[in-house]
Amino acid sequence: MAERQFTVSSSPHIRGNQTTQVIMRDVIIALLPACVMGILQYGIKAILLLAVGVATAVASEYLAQKVMKRPITITDLSAAVTGLLLAMNVPVGCPWWVLAIGCVFAIVIVKQLFGGLGCNFINPALAARLFLVASYPTRMTGSAFIPAGEVTSAATAATLTSATPLVVGAEGTPLLDLFLGIGDIHGCIGEISSAALLIGFAYLLWRKVITYRIPVVYMGTVAVFSLLAGQNVPFQLCAGGLMLGSIFMATDYVTSPSTPLGEIIYAVGCGLMTCIIRFYGGYPEGVSYSICFMNLVTPLLDKYIKAKKYGEVKKNA
């Protein structure tokens, strides 16, 4: 009788049918409505930047893994998602080569040098965005948010400070226009339409790629704090990168907590920091900094907030 062979491996032993490629494909699908709105607003320049972002990120991952003699994993689509997110986080006036530098930084420095997918301690796309803002401030802020020759009013120009990444429009822009991303609205390519981002959010929930906790608690915290601070709550929710960041980047599996309570604390921290930076700091947007800071707090949350073990029961009193 032949000896029965067993494969012994570490937990977990229960596996789902979701692969990295399937998850990343769903994220790309969820981002498409926001990409379409950005393209409708900005035209061919937006298409070129989105293409450059994806192509540069994928090429950077391929070359980095070749040099480091690691398995080539570009087919898992994680690099494509990073490049797409970074492209959606730059203004339409950003030169293509600045975006390309950001993609190389995101993939090679933030991701591959720390071990590749699953080993980075901070969201690569957001880290690269902050790197570009610090390195090329005039190309990532201010008038870079408006296509050349499209400053249609003095009010629009006046609302663009030297560091404004918020979605802005002419004075009196209806909130519906701000929500839909139409009219005289300007911002990063992927953040101008809150409606399109919410469609992507609904798709990710339907596909069970993410849960509602981080985005809802993050946006809810911003809403409550904005109300207490006497701010325009709908504007604070729809303007800037709040929805793009809370739905697509704060929920990154690698850099967000692994427990429900940890996710809630993480999201509240993101919301509070976003409001503090927006309302009381010298920089009018705080989403990127807030999420990156809470990425650094995530290991502490995972260390001190433990998930209940399977089959665990309460100890007798």
N, C-alpha and C positions, 0 to 999 in steps of 0.2 A: 504493500500500500504506500502510495507516494506521500511524502511528508508535506503537510499543509504549511504554506508560507504566509506569514502575516507582515504587512507593512506597518511599521511603528513610526509615528511622527508626533510632533507636539500639537497641542490644541491650537485653534478650534478644529473639531472633527466634523461639525455640521457646516456644510458649504451651500451657498446659493448659486444660482445660475448667472448672476451679474458679474461680468468681467470688467476690468478697467476700461477696456475699449468700449463696451456697451454703455457704461456710465458716462464716459467722456463724449460719446456720440450723442447721448441725451442732453448733455450740457450744451453742446454745439447747437442742437436743434432748438433748445430753449432760448439761446441767444439770438437766433435768426430774426425774430420780430423786431428786436431793438436794432439789429444791424440794418434791416430794411428801412426803418425810420431814419436812421442816420444817413443812409444812402439817399433817401428821398429829400432830405434836408440839405445835404452837402454835395451830392452828385458823384462824379467820377473820382474826385480826390479822396472821398471816403472809401470807395472801392479799392483804390490803389493802396491806401494805408492798411486796410484790413488784409489785403493780399500779402503785402510786405510783412506784416506782423506774423501771419501764419507761416509763410515760407521761411522767413529768417529763423523763427523759433524751431521749426522742424529741422532745418539744415544745421543749426547750432547743436541740437541734441545728437544728431547723427555724427557730426564731426567730433564732438566731445567724447562720445562713447567709443568711437573708433580710436582716438588718441589714448584714451584710458583703458582700452582693451576690455570693454564691457559689452554685454549683449546689446544689440541694437533694438531699441524698443519704440521707435517712432510710430509703429502701427497701433500702439495703444491710445493714440490721439491726445495724450496728456500735454505734449509740447504744442500741438495745434491749439488746444484750449488756452494755454498760457499766452501764446502769440496773439490769439483773437482777443482775449481779455485786455491785454496791454494796448492793442490797437484801439479798442473801444474806450480806453481811458486816456487817450491823447486828444488834443484839439485838432480840428481840421487843418489849421495852419502849421502843424508840426511837420518839419521836413522828414522825408522818408528815411534818411540816413540816421536821424536822431532816434526814430522808432527802432530801426535795425540795431543800433547800439544797445538800446534798452532790452531788446529781445535776447541779444547775446549775454547781457548781464544777468537777465532772469534765468536763463537756462544753464549757462556755464558756471556762473559764480554762486547764485542762490540755490540752484537745484543740483547740478552734477557734482560740484566740488564737495557737497555735503553727503553724497552717496546716491543721488538720483531720487526718483519718485518714492515718496514715503519717508524720506530722511531729512527733507528741508524743514527748518524750524520756523520759517516765515513764508507767507504767500509770495511766490516768485513774481507774479504780475504786479502786485502792489509794491513790493520792494523795488522793482525796476522803475515803476512810476515815480516813486520818491527820489530815486537816483537821478532820473531825468529832470525832475523839477529842480533839484539842487544843482545839477550840472549845466542845464540849459534853461534857466528861468524865463528868459525872454521868448523862447520858442515853445514853452509849455504853459504860459500864462498870459493874461491880459489880452491884447489884440489878436493873439494866435487863435482865439476861440471864434473869431469871425472871418469867413472867407474874404480874400482880397476884393475890395470894391463893393462889399455888401454892408457897410455901416450905413444903415438907412435913416438914423436919427441921432440927434445930439444926446437924447436920453439914453439910447443904447450904449453909446460911447462912454457916457458918464458913469454907467453902472459897471463898466469893466475896469477894475483896478489893476494894478501891476501884478497881482497874484490871485485873481479871482478865477476859481475853477467851477463856480456855481453856474447852473443854467440861468441865464439872464435874458431879459427881453426889454422892450421899450416900456416906459412908464405906463401903467394901466393895463398891461398885458393880462387878459382874462385867465383865471386859474384853469379853465377848461383847456385853453391852448397850451398852458404849461404842462398839464397832465397828459395831453395827447402828443405834445412835441411838435406843434405846428405853429405857423406864423413867425413872428420875429423872436424866435427862441434860439439861443446859442449855448453850446457847452461841449463837453467831450462827445465823440461820435456816438458812443453807446449809451449815454445817460440822458438824452434829451426827451425821451418818451417814457413816462412812468407807466402808461397803459401797456406798452409793448413789453416792458420788463415784468409787469404783473402777469401777462399772458405766459411768459416763460416760467414764472414762479408756479403758476397753476400746472403747467406741464410737468415740472420737476416733482411736484407733490403727487400728481397722478401716477407718475412713473416710480414713485417712492425712492427717488434719488436723494432727496433731502427731506427733513421734517420741517414743520412750520415754526418750531421753537425759536431758532436764532433770528430769522428775518422778522417775525412778528414781534418778538420781545425787543429787538433792536429798534425797529420803527416805532413801537409803542413807547419805549423809553424816550425817544426823541420827541414824540408828540407830547407826552406828559411834561417833560422838562421845558419844551418850547412854550407850552401853555402857562406854566408857572413863571417863566421869564418874560411873559407878555409878548411873545413873538407870534408871527403869522404861521399857525400850525400847518395848514395845507401847503404853503410855500416851502416850509422847512422839510416836509416829507417828499415833495415832488422835485425840489431844486437840488442841484448838485448830484453827487454820486451815491446818495444814500441808498436808493433802491438797487442800483447795480452792485454796490458793495455788500449790502446786507443779504441779498439773494444769492449772488454768484461767487463772492470772495470770502465773506465771513463764514460761509458754510463749508469751506474747503475741508475735506476729511482729515488731511494731514495736520493742519494747524489749528483745528478747533477741538474743543473738549469731547470726550467719548461718553460722557454720562449726561442724562437729561438735566440734572441740577447744575452741572458744570456748564452746559450750554446756556442755561438761563443767566447764570452769573456772568459769563463771557459776553452775552448779548447786552445785558444791562451796562456792563463796563464800556462796551463799544458805544452805546447810545449816550451815556453820560460824557464820555470824552469828546465825542463828536460835537455835542452841544456846547461844552465848555470852550473848545477851540473856536467854534463858529461865533459864539456870542461874546466871549471875553478875551480871546487871543488876538494876535496880530495877523492871523491868517484866516480868510473867510470860509475855509472848508476844513473839515476834520476827519472825514471818513477814512482816508488812506492811513493817516497816522494812528487813528484809533484802532483799526483792525490790526495793523502791524504790532502795536503795543500789546494788544490782548493776545495775539499769537504767541508773544513771549511769556505771557502769564499762563497759557494753556498747560504746559507741563506741571506747574504747581497745582492747578485745578485737578488735573488727572491724578496727581500724587495724593492729594488730601481728600478727594471726593471719590470714593470707591463704589463701583457698581455692585449690586447685590449678587452674590454668587448663586448659580443655578442650584436649586434645591435647599438653599439656606433657610433656616427657620429661626425665629427669635429665641434667645436663651431664656431658660426658666428664671423667673424672678427669685 
